[in-house]
Amino acid sequence: MTTLLPPAPSGVPLLGCQTPRLRSVPPAVSSAGQETIELAASAGLDLDLWQQLSLIDALGETDQGLWAAFEMVEIVARQNGKGGIIEARELAGLFLFGERRIVYTAHLTETALDAFYRLLELIQSTPELDSQVKSVNTANGKEGIVLKSGQRIRFKTRIAAGGRGLQGDCVFLDEAMYVQPTMIGSLVPTMASRPNPQLWWVGSAVDKRIMPHGASFSRVRRRGIAGDPRVCLNEWSAPDDTDRNDPPMEAIAAANPGMGIRITVGFIRDEQGAMAPETWAVERLGIGLWFEEEDVPDVIDPEVWRALTGRMALTGAVALGLSMTPLAPKRPQVLSIAAASRTTDGKTHIEVGYHDTGVGAAAEIARLVAAMQPCALVINGNDPAMSLKPELLKLDIEPEAMSSSQMAQACGAFHLDAIGALLQHTGDPLLKGSLSVAGQRVMTGGGWAWTAIEPGADISPLEAATAAHWGLANFGDRALPPALPPVAVKASETPIVTGDLMSMGF
């Protein structure tokens, strides 16, 4: 039997805790939080102390004037007032920080619409801000505000097709419990081109029993708890060992900073009586049933991948594949070059033979092409490695550019060969590592493509190997120079040169 919350002892204020139980803040030399708080107040948005603290933490700045936190993770139970934090940050992005594009997203259309009209009301009720507005779009699915400066904010409902259309200086993922990994994989690389981006994850605790896409939110929470220097985490929650049936008032307060301000003990008491203890613990105490790392299956099981390690001799044509990591501030682009060839027992052997900066890469590729005489040099048409094409053409090398549909076919064929034991590799740690951070991004026209499930993760070795695998399947029968004799493949000991196939060219 559930025990309802007892009345508070006489003289004890029924106020929620204003500091989070779990808090991780990247080092910063200053914060734009106070300016944001003052701007919000001028628009009639008076923030609670806990809301102010979240903004001060999230808007810490480095000595170079960049956000100390690329990702802000705000976890708090519903009805406490998380929307006020978002609105204050949106106002600051438009009227203080000069951010050119801000995107707010939600899982539900009604949530996105409510967020749009709440911000619009704040702006229109403040003449100084409203005078800077050029236009307001209220068309269904196109809600947004444009300033005379050209800055804009859009409000969108998230869709399964991904996040490539959500590029912005600041992106909000409200109702973050429902963010699909495929969306993050396509969203984060697009933000890398922005000068000072920030990604906000805002939501309540995950219940993995009913939230199958809660793995993304769980993953960034784990990174925040671990002290990732680019993640700011504020979580209001009761301790995990709290009695779900008879929680002390301190536990309720720890999970509900808005208690006594915009949510009452009476409401919480009614909720507790109406819900099962486990559900109420997630929804109101913030004690989530979070995904652990082992709960999220790899696209290719590590044991299946390990079993593909082999040394069968190679023969016939060779195809090369290229992939490059996205351009990002303070992070050099890395180019991967992979090769594929047939084994004498009919499997496809893959290796990564180059994994280094893309500086001077065209000359290196030309050397490889001259040495290996590949049947094809393949690049995904949407890959950053396509930037090398003009230089390659000057060297009389014309790469095969895969379309989006062909990339989906390539990923599907690679996956099928892997689980069907029709691949061979040398145990290269580069491929193993990229597989461990790779997920599946749903393609608009059907099928899927590889995507990084961790922001900034390098999956270029896997993408290059997939391109080479596709190239061999589609161009391996082209007329070739006299075939090289079969060569034995040796297990990899280094991440750069991984076997005799690639060492012929390297």
C-alpha positions in Angstrom: 0.0 0.0 0.0 1.3 3.4 -0.9 1.9 5.9 1.9 1.0 9.4 0.9 3.2 12.3 1.7 2.8 13.5 5.3 2.0 17.1 6.0 5.1 19.2 6.6 6.1 19.8 10.2 4.9 23.1 11.6 7.3 25.9 10.7 9.1 24.1 7.9 8.8 26.0 4.6 7.5 23.9 1.7 10.2 25.0 -0.7 12.1 22.9 -3.2 15.9 22.7 -3.0 17.5 25.5 -5.1 20.8 23.6 -5.8 20.9 20.4 -7.8 21.8 17.1 -6.2 24.1 16.3 -9.2 26.1 19.1 -10.6 29.1 19.3 -12.9 30.3 22.6 -14.3 33.2 23.1 -16.7 35.9 25.5 -15.6 35.2 29.0 -16.8 36.8 32.5 -16.3 33.4 34.3 -16.4 29.7 33.8 -17.1 27.1 35.6 -19.2 24.5 34.2 -16.9 23.9 37.4 -14.9 23.3 39.5 -18.0 20.9 36.8 -19.2 19.0 36.9 -15.9 18.7 40.7 -16.0 17.5 40.7 -19.6 14.8 38.1 -18.7 13.7 40.3 -15.8 13.4 43.3 -18.1 11.0 41.2 -20.2 8.9 40.3 -17.1 10.5 36.9 -16.6 11.6 36.7 -13.0 13.6 33.6 -12.5 13.9 31.4 -9.3 17.3 31.0 -7.7 17.7 27.5 -9.2 16.8 28.7 -12.7 19.4 31.5 -12.3 22.0 29.0 -11.1 21.5 26.9 -14.2 22.0 29.8 -16.5 25.1 30.9 -14.7 26.5 27.4 -14.9 25.6 26.9 -18.5 26.9 30.2 -19.8 30.4 30.0 -18.4 33.0 31.4 -20.8 36.6 30.5 -21.5 39.4 33.1 -21.7 38.8 33.1 -25.5 35.2 34.2 -25.0 33.7 30.8 -26.0 31.2 28.7 -24.1 33.0 26.5 -21.6 30.1 23.9 -22.1 29.2 22.7 -25.5 26.4 20.7 -24.0 24.1 21.8 -21.2 22.1 19.0 -19.5 19.1 20.1 -17.4 17.2 17.3 -15.7 14.2 18.3 -13.5 10.7 16.9 -12.9 7.8 18.3 -14.9 5.9 21.5 -13.9 8.9 22.9 -12.0 9.7 25.6 -14.5 12.4 24.4 -16.9 10.7 26.4 -19.6 11.7 29.6 -18.0 15.4 28.7 -18.3 14.9 28.0 -22.0 13.1 31.2 -22.6 15.8 33.3 -20.8 18.5 31.6 -22.9 16.5 32.2 -26.1 16.1 35.9 -25.3 19.8 36.2 -24.6 20.8 34.4 -27.8 18.7 36.8 -29.8 19.2 40.1 -27.9 22.6 39.7 -26.1 24.8 37.2 -27.9 23.9 38.0 -31.5 23.4 34.3 -32.4 22.3 34.1 -36.0 20.2 31.0 -35.7 18.5 29.4 -32.7 16.4 26.2 -33.0 14.1 24.9 -30.4 12.8 21.3 -30.8 10.4 19.2 -28.8 9.0 15.7 -29.1 5.4 16.8 -29.2 3.9 19.5 -31.5 1.9 21.0 -28.7 5.1 21.5 -26.6 6.9 23.3 -29.5 3.9 25.5 -30.1 3.6 26.4 -26.4 7.3 27.3 -26.3 6.9 29.5 -29.4 3.9 31.5 -28.0 5.5 31.9 -24.6 8.6 33.5 -26.1 6.6 35.6 -28.5 4.5 36.9 -25.6 7.6 37.9 -23.7 9.0 39.8 -26.7 5.8 41.5 -27.7 5.2 42.7 -24.1 8.6 44.4 -24.0 8.7 47.4 -26.4 12.5 47.6 -26.5 12.7 44.0 -27.7 9.6 44.0 -29.9 10.9 47.0 -31.9 13.8 44.8 -33.1 11.4 42.2 -34.6 11.1 42.1 -38.4 8.5 39.3 -38.8 6.7 36.5 -37.0 5.7 33.3 -38.8 2.7 31.5 -37.3 2.3 29.0 -40.2 1.9 25.4 -39.1 5.3 23.8 -38.9 7.1 27.0 -39.7 6.7 28.9 -36.4 9.5 31.4 -35.8 10.7 34.9 -35.2 13.0 36.9 -37.4 14.8 40.1 -36.2 15.7 43.1 -38.3 19.3 42.1 -37.9 18.6 38.8 -39.7 18.8 36.7 -36.6 16.0 34.1 -36.3 14.6 31.4 -34.0 12.6 28.4 -35.2 10.4 26.1 -33.3 10.1 22.6 -34.6 8.8 19.1 -33.8 11.5 16.5 -34.1 11.1 13.9 -36.8 12.7 10.5 -37.4 14.5 11.7 -40.5 17.3 13.3 -38.4 18.7 16.6 -37.4 20.5 17.9 -40.5 17.9 20.7 -40.8 18.4 21.9 -37.2 21.8 23.5 -37.6 22.1 26.5 -35.3 24.3 28.5 -32.9 22.1 27.2 -30.1 19.9 24.2 -30.3 17.4 23.1 -27.7 16.3 19.5 -27.3 13.3 19.8 -25.0 11.7 16.6 -23.9 15.2 15.1 -24.3 14.0 11.7 -23.0 12.7 11.0 -26.6 15.7 12.1 -28.7 16.7 9.4 -31.2 20.4 8.6 -31.6 20.1 9.0 -35.3 19.2 12.6 -34.9 22.2 13.4 -32.7 24.5 11.7 -35.1 23.3 14.0 -37.9 22.9 17.1 -35.8 26.2 17.4 -33.9 28.4 17.5 -37.0 26.4 20.3 -38.5 27.0 22.4 -35.4 30.7 22.0 -35.7 30.8 24.7 -38.4 29.3 27.3 -36.1 31.8 29.6 -34.3 30.5 29.1 -30.8 27.7 26.5 -30.7 25.8 25.2 -27.7 23.5 22.2 -27.4 20.9 22.1 -24.6 19.4 18.8 -23.4 16.3 19.5 -21.2 14.0 16.9 -19.8 12.9 14.8 -16.9 14.3 11.4 -15.8 14.3 8.5 -18.3 12.2 5.4 -17.8 13.7 2.9 -20.2 10.7 0.6 -19.9 8.6 3.1 -21.9 11.2 5.4 -23.5 13.1 3.3 -26.0 15.0 6.4 -27.3 16.1 7.5 -23.8 19.6 6.1 -24.5 20.8 9.4 -26.0 19.8 11.4 -22.9 21.2 8.7 -20.7 24.5 8.8 -22.5 25.1 12.5 -22.2 24.0 12.3 -18.5 26.7 9.7 -17.9 29.3 12.0 -19.5 28.2 14.9 -17.3 28.4 12.8 -14.2 31.9 11.6 -15.2 33.0 15.2 -15.5 33.3 15.6 -19.2 35.0 19.0 -19.6 32.5 20.1 -22.3 29.3 19.0 -20.5 27.5 21.0 -17.9 25.1 18.9 -15.8 22.4 20.1 -13.3 20.1 17.3 -12.1 17.4 17.8 -9.4 16.6 14.3 -8.2 16.1 12.3 -5.0 18.8 9.8 -4.0 18.5 6.5 -5.7 18.0 4.7 -2.3 14.9 6.8 -1.4 11.9 4.8 -0.2 9.5 5.1 -3.2 6.5 4.4 -0.9 7.4 6.7 2.0 9.9 9.3 0.8 11.1 12.0 3.3 10.2 15.6 2.5 13.9 16.3 1.9 13.9 13.8 -1.0 10.8 15.5 -2.5 12.5 18.9 -2.2 15.7 17.7 -3.8 13.8 16.6 -6.9 11.4 19.6 -7.2 13.0 23.0 -7.0 9.7 24.6 -8.0 7.9 23.2 -5.0 6.2 26.0 -3.1 6.7 28.3 -6.0 4.7 26.8 -8.9 3.9 23.3 -7.8 2.2 22.5 -4.5 2.7 19.6 -2.0 -1.0 19.0 -2.4 -0.6 18.3 -6.1 2.4 16.1 -5.4 0.3 14.1 -2.9 -2.5 13.6 -5.4 0.0 12.4 -8.0 1.5 9.9 -5.6 -1.8 8.4 -4.9 -2.7 8.1 -8.6 0.5 6.5 -9.8 2.4 3.2 -9.2 5.4 3.8 -6.9 8.0 3.1 -9.6 6.3 5.4 -12.1 5.9 8.1 -9.5 9.5 7.8 -8.5 10.6 8.5 -12.1 8.2 11.3 -12.8 8.3 13.2 -9.5 11.3 12.0 -7.6 13.6 12.1 -10.7 14.9 8.6 -9.9 15.2 7.4 -13.4 15.5 4.0 -14.9 18.3 5.2 -17.0 20.0 3.2 -19.8 23.4 1.8 -19.0 26.0 1.4 -21.6 25.4 -2.3 -21.9 21.7 -1.6 -22.5 22.5 0.0 -25.9 23.3 -2.7 -28.5 26.1 -2.2 -31.0 25.1 -2.2 -34.6 27.5 -5.1 -35.0 28.0 -7.2 -31.9 31.7 -7.0 -30.7 31.9 -10.8 -30.5 30.6 -11.1 -34.1 33.2 -8.5 -35.2 36.0 -10.2 -33.4 35.2 -13.5 -35.1 35.8 -11.9 -38.5 39.5 -11.5 -37.8 41.3 -13.6 -40.3 44.5 -14.2 -42.4 43.2 -15.8 -45.5 45.3 -14.8 -48.6 44.1 -12.0 -50.9 43.7 -11.9 -54.6 42.3 -9.8 -57.4 41.1 -6.2 -57.6 41.6 -3.6 -54.8 39.1 -0.8 -54.1 40.0 2.3 -52.0 37.5 4.3 -49.9 38.0 7.7 -48.3 36.3 9.4 -45.4 37.2 12.6 -43.4 35.9 13.8 -40.1 33.8 17.1 -40.1 35.6 20.4 -39.7 35.4 21.6 -36.1 37.0 24.4 -34.1 40.3 23.5 -32.5 40.1 20.0 -33.9 42.1 18.9 -37.0 40.3 17.0 -39.7 41.4 13.4 -39.9 41.4 11.4 -43.1 40.9 7.7 -43.3 41.9 5.6 -46.3 40.7 2.0 -46.5 41.1 -0.8 -48.9 39.0 -3.8 -49.9 40.0 -6.9 -51.8 38.8 -10.5 -52.2 40.1 -13.4 -50.1 40.8 -16.7 -51.8 37.8 -18.2 -50.1 35.4 -15.5 -51.5 35.1 -13.1 -48.6 35.8 -9.4 -48.6 38.9 -8.3 -46.8 39.0 -4.7 -45.4 41.8 -2.7 -43.9 42.4 0.9 -42.9 45.9 1.9 -44.1 45.9 5.6 -43.4 44.5 7.6 -40.5 46.0 11.0 -40.2 45.6 14.7 -41.0 44.2 15.6 -44.3 47.0 18.0 -45.0 48.7 17.0 -48.2 46.4 14.1 -48.6 45.8 14.5 -52.4 49.5 13.7 -53.1 49.4 10.7 -50.7 46.2 9.4 -52.4 47.9 9.8 -55.8 50.8 7.8 -54.6 48.5 5.0 -53.4 46.6 5.0 -56.7 49.8 4.7 -58.7 51.1 1.9 -56.5 47.8 -0.1 -56.0 46.0 0.6 -59.3 42.6 0.3 -57.6 39.4 -0.5 -59.5 37.7 2.5 -57.8 38.4 5.3 -55.4 35.1 5.8 -53.6 33.8 8.8 -51.5 30.4 9.3 -50.0 29.1 12.4 -51.8 28.1 14.0 -48.5 31.5 13.2 -46.8 33.9 16.1 -46.0 36.5 14.1 -48.0 34.7 15.4 -51.1 36.7 18.6 -50.5 39.7 16.7 -51.9 38.0 16.1 -55.3 39.2 19.3 -57.1 42.8 18.4 -56.2 42.4 14.8 -57.2 41.0 15.8 -60.6 44.1 18.0 -61.2 46.1 14.8 -60.6 43.9 12.9 -63.2 42.2 10.9 -60.4 38.4 10.9 -60.6 36.8 9.5 -57.5 33.4 7.6 -57.5 31.0 9.7 -55.5 28.2 7.7 -53.8 24.7 9.2 -53.7 22.7 9.1 -50.5 20.8 6.0 -51.7 24.0 4.3 -52.6 25.5 5.1 -49.2 22.5 3.4 -47.6 23.0 0.4 -49.9 26.7 0.4 -48.9 26.0 0.4 -45.2 23.4 -2.3 -45.5 25.7 -4.5 -47.6 28.6 -4.0 -45.2 26.3 -4.9 -42.2 24.9 -8.0 -44.0 28.4 -9.3 -44.9 29.6 -8.7 -41.3 26.8 -10.6 -39.6 26.9 -13.3 -42.3 30.7 -13.9 -41.7 31.5 -12.7 -45.3 34.0 -10.1 -44.1 37.6 -10.4 -43.0 39.7 -7.9 -41.2 43.0 -7.8 -39.3 41.7 -6.8 -35.9 42.6 -3.2 -36.5 41.8 -1.1 -33.4 40.8 1.8 -35.5 37.9 -0.1 -37.0 37.0 -1.7 -33.7 37.0 1.8 -32.0 34.9 3.4 -34.7 32.4 0.6 -34.6 32.0 1.1 -30.8 30.8 4.7 -31.3 28.8 4.1 -34.5 25.0 4.1 -34.7 22.5 4.1 -37.5 21.0 7.2 -39.0 17.7 6.7 -40.8 17.9 8.1 -44.4 15.0 10.2 -45.7 14.6 7.9 -48.8 14.9 4.7 -46.8 17.7 2.7 -45.4 20.3 3.9 -43.0 23.9 5.3 -42.8 26.6 5.2 -40.2 26.5 8.0 -37.6 28.6 8.9 -34.6 26.6 8.4 -31.4 29.1 10.4 -29.3 29.7 14.1 -30.2 33.0 14.5 -32.0 33.6 10.7 -32.2 35.7 9.6 -35.2 34.0 7.0 -37.4 35.9 7.8 -40.5 37.8 4.4 -40.5 34.4 2.6 -40.6 33.0 4.9 -43.3 36.1 4.6 -45.4 36.0 0.8 -45.1 32.3 0.8 -46.0 33.1 2.9 -49.1 35.9 0.5 -50.2 33.6 -2.5 -49.6 31.0 -0.9 -51.9 33.6 0.0 -54.5 34.9 -3.5 -54.7 31.3 -4.9 -55.0 30.4 -2.5 -57.8 33.7 -2.0 -59.8 35.7 -5.1 -58.9 35.1 -6.6 -62.4 36.6 -3.7 -64.2 39.5 -4.5 -66.6 42.7 -4.3 -64.5 46.4 -4.5 -65.0 47.9 -8.0 -64.4 46.6 -9.3 -61.1 49.0 -9.4 -58.2 49.7 -12.8 -56.8 47.9 -13.8 -53.6 49.4 -12.2 -50.5 49.1 -13.4 -46.9 47.5 -11.0 -44.4 49.1 -10.4 -41.0 47.3 -9.2 -37.9 47.5 -5.5 -37.2 50.0 -4.2 -34.6 49.7 -0.4 -35.4 46.7 1.9 -36.2 48.3 3.3 -39.3 49.6 0.3 -41.4 47.5 -2.7 -40.8 48.5 -5.5 -43.2 50.2 -6.6 -46.4 47.4 -5.3 -48.6 47.9 -1.7 -47.5 51.6 -2.0 -47.0 52.0 -2.6 -50.7 51.0 1.0 -51.2 52.2 2.5 -48.0 
